[in-house]
Amino acid sequence: MREFVRGAAWWTEDGRAVRADPADRDRLPGDTWERAGLPAGVRLEFTARAVSAVEIAYTASPPSRTDAYGTAPAVFTLLTDSGEENGGIRTGTVEARADDAGADDAGADDAGADDEGLARRPARVPAAGPSAPCDGRVRAVRDTPAAPGSHAVRIQLPQPDGDFVLHLPETLRPALTGLRPVGGGTLQPRQRQPRWLVYGDSIVEGWSTSRPHLAWPALAGRALGVESVNLGYAGAARGELASAEQLASLDADLITIAFGTNCWSRVPHSARLLYETARAFLDLVRRGHPATPLLVVSPVLRPDAEAVPNALGATLRDLRTAVERAALDAGAEVLPGGGLLEAGHLVDGVHPGDAGHGVLADAVASALRKGHSWAASS
């Protein structure tokens, strides 16, 4: 089963993909480990031959209060190669249909508050939105509802042959126990792609997209032809050095680091402290990846923090400058985040929606293409 899984860095003993090393959890802050249990960006990738449908066996948990966020429903989302040339990332209509053969929708009804104290919208939404950013080769095809408990769900394929990607109902934190073709045919794991590690906070994790495959690391990964590994931790990712050492221990062909917003309010940092933290973080990552291409994205727009000093006197602009300076001093490439988004991209003043994630994905993919010929030709 695991040979079909992409975007997973570690596994628990009960077969759940997690996004931090279970053997090293005692060194991580509690909020980081809690978010690591959400399988953000984890998906199945397979090639079908003469297959009409696939059956997925899984065991899932009810959404936690923290997971009952945004507009992402508890569904499996099937993507297929559209056969078009890769034209980068664009905004376009996404075809998505609820599959009545699946389990009941398990979306949570009550809204919570995120780790930064911002109110969230209720999680129950229609099975598919009318439009979302999508890259030129892959389109969403079908949503199949999922539910807590142990289930086997059947997902109809739009054609019997082809390459498919199946994103998980992330808020249910499912353990996948089986994948098989229905009605004959064969399934094979898709060929492995270069591995891209993406570390950051809630925006990297995917807040507040309508589907997991619309988070900017997923979008940019598909456009670049790489296997994105989402190491975003909502409300956390403050440059913990244990996380840096975990990144250093993983195989990677490309690395992107994008953190700093939670260093303004959740755990206040001065500009000097964040500079030293970011520099140490990057130095530790480099110990495991001395020659791996490394891109640092500084914090994106947050209107309420740009010019407002935190408890240690630093504005978000000050912290953004500190991250950029640390990255340059560490020899990394830098994508300044301050001008990438506009206030209208933010659904709650902090987190971008689908359109904003599309803008970020386009910017990151463009930066990586400029710097690396292998990405430009993918």
Backbone torsions as a table, in degrees:
resi	resn	phi	psi	omega
1	MET	NA	-41.3	-175.6
2	ARG	-66.2	-21.0	179.6
3	GLU	-67.0	-16.8	177.7
4	PHE	-90.4	-12.2	-172.2
5	VAL	-86.0	135.3	175.4
6	ARG	-125.6	152.1	178.8
7	GLY	83.2	8.0	180.0
8	ALA	-100.5	130.7	179.3
9	ALA	-100.2	-36.5	-179.0
10	TRP	-141.6	166.9	-179.4
11	TRP	-133.9	146.4	172.4
12	THR	-88.4	169.7	-178.9
13	GLU	-64.7	-27.2	179.8
14	ASP	-90.7	12.1	171.3
15	GLY	88.8	18.1	177.4
16	ARG	-96.6	135.5	174.6
17	ALA	-73.7	130.9	177.9
18	VAL	-127.7	162.9	-170.7
19	ARG	-114.5	25.5	169.3
20	ALA	-152.5	158.4	-173.5
21	ASP	-74.6	114.4	-179.8
22	PRO	-58.8	-30.7	-179.0
23	ALA	-72.4	-11.4	-175.6
24	ASP	-120.2	15.9	-171.8
25	ARG	-66.1	-26.0	-178.4
26	ASP	-65.8	-20.1	179.3
27	ARG	-90.6	-6.8	-176.9
28	LEU	-95.1	147.4	170.9
29	PRO	-61.1	151.9	-177.9
30	GLY	-59.5	-36.7	-178.6
31	ASP	-69.4	-33.1	177.5
32	THR	-66.3	-46.4	-179.3
33	TRP	-65.0	-37.7	179.5
34	GLU	-61.6	-43.5	179.6
35	ARG	-71.6	-27.4	179.3
36	ALA	-64.2	-21.2	178.3
37	GLY	-74.9	-14.7	176.2
38	LEU	-81.9	124.5	-175.8
39	PRO	-81.2	55.9	-178.2
40	ALA	-59.8	127.4	177.8
41	GLY	78.0	-5.2	179.2
42	VAL	-75.3	136.7	-176.7
43	ARG	-153.0	167.5	172.1
44	LEU	-99.7	139.6	176.4
45	GLU	-130.6	124.8	-176.0
46	PHE	-147.8	157.3	173.5
47	THR	-108.4	125.6	-179.0
48	ALA	-103.9	142.7	173.6
49	ARG	-132.3	114.6	178.4
50	ALA	59.7	42.8	-178.2
51	VAL	-115.3	127.6	179.4
52	SER	-89.7	-30.6	-178.9
53	ALA	-157.4	161.0	174.5
54	VAL	-122.0	151.8	176.0
55	GLU	-115.8	128.7	179.0
56	ILE	-111.3	125.3	172.5
57	ALA	-101.1	135.0	-176.2
58	TYR	-154.7	160.0	171.3
59	THR	-125.7	128.1	-172.9
60	ALA	-130.6	159.6	179.6
61	SER	-109.1	156.0	173.3
62	PRO	-62.3	150.1	178.8
63	PRO	-62.2	140.1	173.4
64	SER	-75.9	169.1	176.8
65	ARG	-59.1	-39.4	-179.3
66	THR	-67.8	-33.2	-177.5
67	ASP	-81.2	-15.7	-177.8
68	ALA	-81.9	68.8	-171.7
69	TYR	-127.4	167.5	168.0
70	GLY	56.7	-148.8	-175.8
71	THR	-117.9	8.9	-175.7
72	ALA	-82.0	114.5	178.5
73	PRO	-79.9	167.6	179.3
74	ALA	-84.6	89.4	-177.9
75	VAL	-140.7	152.9	162.4
76	PHE	-83.4	131.4	178.7
77	THR	-116.3	120.0	-178.6
78	LEU	-93.5	130.9	174.9
79	LEU	-117.0	148.8	176.3
80	THR	-138.3	152.2	176.5
81	ASP	-65.7	126.3	-177.9
82	SER	-79.9	-10.6	-178.3
83	GLY	83.4	-1.1	179.6
84	GLU	-85.1	162.9	174.4
85	GLU	-69.1	150.2	179.0
86	ASN	-73.7	105.6	-178.3
87	GLY	-102.8	19.8	-177.0
88	GLY	87.7	-160.7	-175.2
89	ILE	-104.3	132.3	-178.3
90	ARG	-142.0	167.8	174.2
91	THR	-95.3	129.6	-179.6
92	GLY	-160.7	169.5	179.7
93	THR	-69.7	133.7	178.6
94	VAL	-107.6	124.7	177.0
95	GLU	-80.9	122.1	-179.8
96	ALA	-148.8	127.5	-176.9
97	ARG	-128.4	139.1	175.0
98	ALA	-72.0	134.0	-179.6
99	ASP	-96.1	113.0	-176.8
100	ASP	-68.0	-13.7	179.9
101	ALA	-77.5	-8.1	-176.9
102	GLY	-84.7	-173.8	178.7
103	ALA	-79.8	174.4	178.8
104	ASP	-66.9	150.6	176.7
105	ASP	-62.8	130.5	-176.8
106	ALA	-107.5	21.0	-178.6
107	GLY	-62.6	141.7	-179.5
108	ALA	-77.4	146.9	-176.4
109	ASP	-88.3	-30.2	-172.0
110	ASP	-100.1	139.9	179.0
111	ALA	-84.5	146.2	176.2
112	GLY	-112.5	-159.6	172.7
113	ALA	-122.9	141.6	-178.1
114	ASP	-76.1	178.9	-174.4
115	ASP	-67.2	-14.0	178.5
116	GLU	-102.4	12.6	174.8
117	GLY	83.8	10.3	-178.6
118	LEU	-91.7	138.0	-180.0
119	ALA	-67.7	141.5	176.6
120	ARG	-102.6	156.0	173.7
121	ARG	-78.4	155.3	175.9
122	PRO	-56.9	147.7	-173.9
123	ALA	-83.9	-21.8	-177.3
124	ARG	-77.1	120.5	-179.0
125	VAL	-139.4	168.5	173.7
126	PRO	-58.3	158.7	-173.0
127	ALA	-64.4	-23.8	-178.8
128	ALA	-150.7	138.9	175.5
129	GLY	-86.3	164.1	-175.6
130	PRO	-74.6	-30.2	-178.1
131	SER	-155.8	156.6	-179.5
132	ALA	-165.8	160.6	176.2
133	PRO	-63.7	145.1	178.2
134	CYS	-153.7	149.1	178.4
135	ASP	-87.0	172.7	-168.9
136	GLY	-74.7	-11.4	-176.9
137	ARG	-108.2	-20.5	-172.0
138	VAL	-124.3	137.2	176.7
139	ARG	-130.4	147.5	175.3
140	ALA	-72.5	138.9	-176.1
141	VAL	-115.2	-46.1	-170.6
142	ARG	-152.6	134.8	170.2
143	ASP	-101.1	132.6	176.6
144	THR	-122.6	116.7	-177.0
145	PRO	-59.7	147.5	177.1
146	ALA	-125.2	166.1	-176.9
147	ALA	-148.3	155.7	173.8
148	PRO	-60.7	154.5	-178.8
149	GLY	105.8	-171.3	179.1
150	SER	-101.7	125.3	-174.5
151	HIS	-144.4	162.3	166.4
152	ALA	-124.0	121.8	-176.1
153	VAL	-115.9	139.0	179.3
154	ARG	-101.5	132.4	-178.4
155	ILE	-123.2	117.5	-179.3
156	GLN	-74.3	134.8	176.6
157	LEU	-89.9	144.2	-178.9
158	PRO	-72.1	-20.5	174.4
159	GLN	-150.6	154.3	-173.0
160	PRO	-74.5	-21.1	-177.1
161	ASP	-124.0	140.7	175.6
162	GLY	147.6	178.8	177.6
163	ASP	-98.7	136.5	-175.8
164	PHE	-134.4	151.0	173.8
165	VAL	-126.2	133.1	-179.8
166	LEU	-123.3	108.6	176.5
167	HIS	-82.8	150.4	-170.6
168	LEU	-91.7	160.9	168.6
169	PRO	-76.1	83.7	-165.5
170	GLU	-59.3	-38.2	-175.9
171	THR	-67.0	-15.2	176.4
172	LEU	-90.4	-5.7	178.4
173	ARG	47.4	58.8	-172.2
174	PRO	-75.2	147.5	165.9
175	ALA	-99.7	119.7	-178.4
176	LEU	-85.3	129.5	-176.2
177	THR	-118.0	-8.4	-179.8
178	GLY	-170.2	147.4	173.3
179	LEU	-142.9	124.9	180.0
180	ARG	-148.1	152.5	174.6
181	PRO	-75.3	148.1	177.0
182	VAL	-107.8	129.2	176.4
183	GLY	79.7	24.5	177.5
184	GLY	96.1	178.9	-177.2
185	GLY	89.8	-177.5	-176.8
186	THR	-133.1	151.8	172.9
187	LEU	-122.2	134.1	176.0
188	GLN	-129.1	144.7	175.5
189	PRO	-61.4	142.0	174.8
190	ARG	-68.4	153.3	179.7
191	GLN	-60.4	138.7	178.7
192	ARG	-64.8	142.7	176.5
193	GLN	-110.5	166.1	174.6
194	PRO	-53.7	143.9	-172.3
195	ARG	-97.2	128.1	-177.7
196	TRP	-118.5	114.4	176.6
197	LEU	-90.1	130.9	-179.9
198	VAL	-126.3	111.4	-178.8
199	TYR	-104.9	138.4	176.4
200	GLY	175.1	-158.2	-172.9
201	ASP	-104.4	-148.2	-174.0
202	SER	-64.1	-29.4	-179.7
203	ILE	-70.7	-39.6	172.3
204	VAL	-62.7	-41.5	-179.2
205	GLU	-61.7	-27.2	175.5
206	GLY	123.8	5.4	177.0
207	TRP	-68.8	132.9	-1.5
208	SER	-122.1	69.4	-179.7
209	THR	-80.6	161.6	179.1
210	SER	-83.1	-15.6	177.0
211	ARG	-149.0	148.8	179.4
212	PRO	-59.2	-32.9	-176.9
213	HIS	-73.1	-4.2	178.2
214	LEU	-100.5	2.0	171.7
215	ALA	-64.8	147.2	-172.2
216	TRP	-62.1	-34.9	176.2
217	PRO	-64.1	-35.5	178.7
218	ALA	-68.6	-45.0	179.1
219	LEU	-61.6	-49.9	-178.2
220	ALA	-66.1	-37.2	178.5
221	GLY	-60.9	-42.9	178.6
222	ARG	-66.3	-40.6	-179.7
223	ALA	-64.8	-34.2	-178.5
224	LEU	-86.6	-14.5	-176.3
225	GLY	73.3	39.7	179.2
226	VAL	-125.6	161.9	175.7
227	GLU	-89.0	102.3	178.1
228	SER	-74.9	135.8	175.1
229	VAL	-118.0	108.6	-172.8
230	ASN	-82.8	112.8	177.5
231	LEU	-116.4	45.3	176.1
232	GLY	-92.8	135.7	-176.6
233	TYR	-126.5	104.5	-175.8
234	ALA	-61.8	134.1	179.9
235	GLY	74.7	0.2	-176.4
236	ALA	-129.2	-137.1	178.4
237	ALA	53.1	64.1	178.4
238	ARG	-105.8	21.8	-179.6
239	GLY	81.8	32.6	178.7
240	GLU	-60.3	132.8	-174.5
241	LEU	-69.7	-26.6	174.5
242	ALA	-62.7	-38.4	176.8
243	SER	-65.5	-38.3	178.3
244	ALA	-61.5	-41.9	179.3
245	GLU	-68.4	-32.8	176.0
246	GLN	-66.9	-42.0	175.3
247	LEU	-60.2	-40.8	-179.2
248	ALA	-63.1	-26.3	-177.3
249	SER	-82.9	-13.5	-176.2
250	LEU	-90.0	150.2	170.9
251	ASP	-69.6	138.7	-179.4
252	ALA	-156.2	142.1	172.6
253	ASP	-103.3	-14.0	-176.2
254	LEU	-160.4	143.0	-179.0
255	ILE	-136.4	136.8	173.0
256	THR	-128.3	135.0	-179.7
257	ILE	-118.5	128.2	-177.4
258	ALA	-144.7	88.6	179.6
259	PHE	-144.6	168.9	176.5
260	GLY	140.8	-26.9	-178.1
261	THR	-62.4	-41.4	-179.2
262	ASN	-73.8	-3.7	174.0
263	CYS	-89.2	-1.3	175.8
264	TRP	-86.6	-47.0	-173.7
265	SER	-121.9	-44.4	-172.1
266	ARG	-63.0	-49.0	170.8
267	VAL	-130.6	96.0	-171.3
268	PRO	-59.7	135.3	174.7
269	HIS	-122.6	146.3	165.6
270	SER	-80.0	166.0	177.8
271	ALA	-62.4	-39.0	179.8
272	ARG	-65.5	-42.8	179.4
273	LEU	-63.5	-41.9	-179.5
274	LEU	-68.1	-37.1	175.8
275	TYR	-57.9	-49.7	-178.1
276	GLU	-66.1	-36.8	178.7
277	THR	-65.1	-48.1	-179.2
278	ALA	-64.4	-39.8	-180.0
279	ARG	-64.4	-44.4	178.3
280	ALA	-64.2	-41.2	178.7
281	PHE	-58.2	-48.8	-178.3
282	LEU	-66.5	-37.9	178.6
283	ASP	-62.8	-40.2	178.9
284	LEU	-68.3	-40.3	176.3
285	VAL	-60.2	-41.7	-179.9
286	ARG	-64.0	-26.2	178.3
287	ARG	-61.5	-34.1	177.8
288	GLY	-92.2	-17.8	-175.8
289	HIS	-138.2	68.5	-174.3
290	PRO	-64.6	-25.7	-176.8
291	ALA	-120.5	4.0	-178.4
292	THR	-73.3	132.9	176.9
293	PRO	-55.9	130.9	-173.7
294	LEU	-131.0	119.2	179.0
295	LEU	-114.5	130.4	176.0
296	VAL	-109.2	126.7	175.6
297	VAL	-105.9	117.9	-179.0
298	SER	-76.7	165.6	-173.9
299	PRO	-55.0	138.5	178.7
300	VAL	-82.1	176.4	-176.3
301	LEU	-56.2	134.0	168.7
302	ARG	-141.2	97.1	-168.9
303	PRO	-54.6	-36.7	-176.0
304	ASP	-75.2	-8.0	-174.8
305	ALA	-117.6	-12.4	-171.5
306	GLU	-56.4	-45.7	-175.3
307	ALA	-119.0	12.8	-176.8
308	VAL	-104.5	120.5	179.3
309	PRO	-67.6	141.8	174.4
310	ASN	-85.5	-167.8	-175.3
311	ALA	-63.1	-20.2	179.6
312	LEU	-108.1	12.7	173.0
313	GLY	88.1	7.2	-177.6
314	ALA	-101.0	132.0	170.3
315	THR	-85.4	167.2	176.8
316	LEU	-64.2	-33.1	175.9
317	ARG	-60.7	-41.6	177.6
318	ASP	-61.4	-43.4	-178.3
319	LEU	-68.5	-36.8	178.3
320	ARG	-62.1	-44.6	178.3
321	THR	-61.8	-38.4	179.4
322	ALA	-63.7	-43.3	179.0
323	VAL	-63.4	-44.8	-178.5
324	GLU	-64.3	-39.8	179.6
325	ARG	-67.5	-40.7	178.0
326	ALA	-62.9	-41.3	-180.0
327	ALA	-63.3	-45.6	179.3
328	LEU	-63.8	-41.9	179.7
329	ASP	-65.8	-26.6	178.2
330	ALA	-86.7	-1.1	178.4
331	GLY	81.9	16.3	178.7
332	ALA	-90.1	160.5	171.2
333	GLU	-79.6	151.1	-175.2
334	VAL	-126.9	133.6	169.1
335	LEU	-115.0	104.7	179.8
336	PRO	-62.4	127.7	-174.4
337	GLY	-90.5	-15.8	-171.0
338	GLY	-61.6	-31.5	-177.0
339	GLY	-103.2	8.4	-175.1
340	LEU	-76.7	-37.3	-176.3
341	LEU	-113.8	158.9	171.0
342	GLU	-111.1	164.0	-177.9
343	ALA	-57.5	-33.1	-179.7
344	GLY	-66.7	-16.7	176.9
345	HIS	-77.1	-16.9	-172.3
346	LEU	-93.4	122.5	-175.8
347	VAL	-79.1	-20.9	-177.6
348	ASP	-138.5	18.2	-177.3
349	GLY	87.7	-8.3	-178.1
350	VAL	-130.7	-49.4	-170.8
351	HIS	-103.0	132.6	177.0
352	PRO	-76.3	152.0	171.2
353	GLY	-88.1	-161.3	-176.1
354	ASP	-56.3	-46.5	-177.5
355	ALA	-63.1	-42.1	179.1
356	GLY	-64.7	-40.0	176.3
357	HIS	-63.6	-35.3	176.4
358	GLY	-63.2	-39.9	177.4
359	VAL	-63.6	-44.8	179.4
360	LEU	-63.9	-42.6	179.5
361	ALA	-61.4	-43.1	-179.9
362	ASP	-62.4	-43.0	-179.0
363	ALA	-65.9	-44.7	-179.0
364	VAL	-66.5	-45.7	179.4
365	ALA	-60.6	-40.7	178.8
366	SER	-64.2	-42.0	179.2
367	ALA	-63.2	-40.5	-179.5
368	LEU	-71.5	-36.6	177.6
369	ARG	-64.0	-40.1	-178.8
370	LYS	-64.3	-35.1	-174.5
371	GLY	-87.7	-17.3	-170.9
372	HIS	-141.7	118.9	-174.8
373	SER	-64.4	-32.1	-178.9
374	TRP	-66.2	-34.8	178.0
375	ALA	-71.3	-36.6	-177.6
376	ALA	-65.9	-28.4	-177.1
377	SER	-96.0	-0.5	-176.0
378	SER	-77.1	NA	NA
